[in-house]
């Protein structure tokens, strides 16, 4: 189903379409792009999105939701997707954009950038979840799409691997926080390091735990009694 816009995906939430897309015609043939993101929940680093148009003539075995795959399997599929897909694009929204726009809008921005970065124009974009970025092409939201639609599964793998690599870079720059282990998520170990050392330049200041940790660094605040 990855190349025929006339074949509808199971679980599609048509009601999630923006008003400007409701009038678009369905059922026309064309390329289908899958879109997913990684990094909405962490306290640090950018949010990453990917868009992928697969090639029906060159199938990729083992595509699945990136969360159920081992890191090694994700890395192997990352290279295979990049080699065999008709086209793909990986994009980001920065920490500064997350703090300025909020994480939802920053995620939509990263998805929009990923779709607009494709070298081929899709006839339909299938996005994991129940919300859509503002696009100039027809789009549908697919709840659980990363486990149902191969192109979305491929996008989830590209986004996850890229985000994990960015976390490895953040760990090299700020090893005291352990980004290589928790990937920026608010684990007990991450929160302990955050409150002990204060926020780093890659932390999202709009997130409540980061705000609390930053407040404790203000003059006159006893970090140990907070």
N, C-alpha and C positions, 0 to 999 in steps of 0.2 A: 503493500500500500504506500510505500514511501515515495513513489513518483507520480501517482495518479491522484489529482486533487478531487476527482469524483468519487473516490472511495473514502467513506467517512470512518473515522476512528471510533472505537467503542469508548464510552465514558466522556465524550465531548460535551462541554458545557456551552451550548450556544448562547444561553442567557448572559454569559460573561462578556459577550462582545460589546465593544464601545458602540455608541449610537451611530458614529460615522461609518461603521463596518456592517451594520445590519442590512443595508440595502445591496451589498455586494452579491453577485450571482455565484451560485455553487454549481458543481457538476462539470466544470470544464477541466480538460486534461492539462497536465503540467507538472512541474517539479514541486515536490513537497519538502519543506525544511522542518527539522525538529529543533526545538530550543529548550534549554534547561540552564539552571544556575547552580552555583555552589558558594556557600559562605554568607548566608543571611544571618545565621545565629551567632557566629563568633563575635568576640569583643574587640577583635583587631584585624587589620588588613583589609584589602579591597574585597568587593563581591565580584565574582567572575561568572560570565555567561558564555555559552557557546551555541552556535547554530550550525547544523549539518544537513547537507543534502546527500543522501546515499545513492549509490549506483546499483540498480537492480541486477545489472549484468555481472557485478563483482560482489557477491554477498560476503558478509562478515559474520562468522559464526561466534556465538557466545555473547552477543550483545545483551545487556541487562542493566537494571538500575545500578548505578555505580556503587551504591551503599552496600550491595550484597556481594560485591566482588572483592577479592583480595587485592592489596596494593600491587602485587606483582602482576596479577591478571589485568588490572586497570592499566598499568604501564604498557603491557604488550598490546592491549587493544587500542590504546592511545596512538601508538605508532601505526597500527594497521588501519585505523580510521583515517588518519592523516594521509596514508598512502592510497587508500582505495575509494574514499568518498569522492563524489563529483566535485564538491567544494565544501569548505568549512571555514568558520571564523570564530576566534576566541576574543572576547572583549572584557573590559573591566569598568567598574565605577570605583573611584578612589575613596579612601577614608574621608577626605575632605568633602567629597560629594555626598557620602553617606550622612555625615554630620549636618550638612547644609540642607539636604533634601528629605531625609529620613530613609531608612533601609528599604522600604517598599519601593519608593520612587527611584532610588539609586539602582535597585535591582531591575526595574523596568528600563532604566536608561542603559544599563549594561546589555540587556537583551536586545534593545533597539539597535545598539551599536553592532552587536554580533550579526543581526539580520542584515543590516545595511552594509556590512563588510563582506558579505558573500559576493563572489565574482559572477555568480549566476542569479537571475531573478526568479524566486519561487512563485508559483501560482497560489500556494497555500502555505501558511506557517502554522505548525502545531506546537503549542507551548505547554510545558508541564505545569499543572496547577489549575487555579480557578481565576486567574487574572491575566490580562493581556497588556503588553506595551503598546504604545501608539505607533502603528505601522502604516505604510502606504500600500500594503498588500493585504489580501484576505487572511484572516487568522482565526484560530479556534483554540480555546483552552481545553486541555485534557487532564482531568484529575487522575493521578496515578499514571500519567503518560510515560514516565521513565521506566515503568515495568511493562508497558503495553505496546508502545510504538518504537520500533527499532531506531528511527532517526532521533527520537528524543533520548533513548538510551545512549546512543552514541554521543549526543550533546552533553549528557550528564557525565559521561566518562571524561570527555575533554575538559569540561569545567572543573571537575573534581581533581584530576591530575594536575592541572595548571594551578589551582588553588593550593594544593598540597606542596607543590614546588615553591610557591611563593612563601608558604609557611616555613619551609626549610631555609629560605633566604632570610626571613625575619629572625629565625633562630640564630643564624650566624651573626646577625647584627646585634641581637639582644638575647644572648643565651640564658640570661637569668630568668626568663619567663617560661622557657620550655615549649616554645611554639612547635617544635618538631614532634612533640608527643601529643599535645591536646589540640593542635591546629587552631588555637585561638578560642576554643569553646570555654565556657565558664566552669571548668572542672574545679574541684577543691584545690588542686595543686596550682592551677592558674590564678585563682582568686587569692591564694596565700601569697604568691609572688607579686601579684598586682598591688596588694595592700602593703607588702613589705618594701617594694622598690618604687611604687608610684607608677602612673601610666607612662608608657613609652611613646615615641612619636607615631608609632603605627597603631596605637589603640584608638578606638572610636569614642570620642568624648561625649557623644550624645547618648551613650548607653549608661544606664543607671549604675552598675557596679564600677565603671570607670569614673563616673562623676563622683561617687563616694570616695574612691581611692584618691582622686585628685584633691578633694576637699580636705582629706586628712593630711595632705602635704602642706596646707596653708600654715603660716606662722601662728604659733599659739595653740595648735591642735596637737594633743598627745596621741601619737600613732598607737602606742602600746595599750592605752586605756580605751580606745575607740572600739 
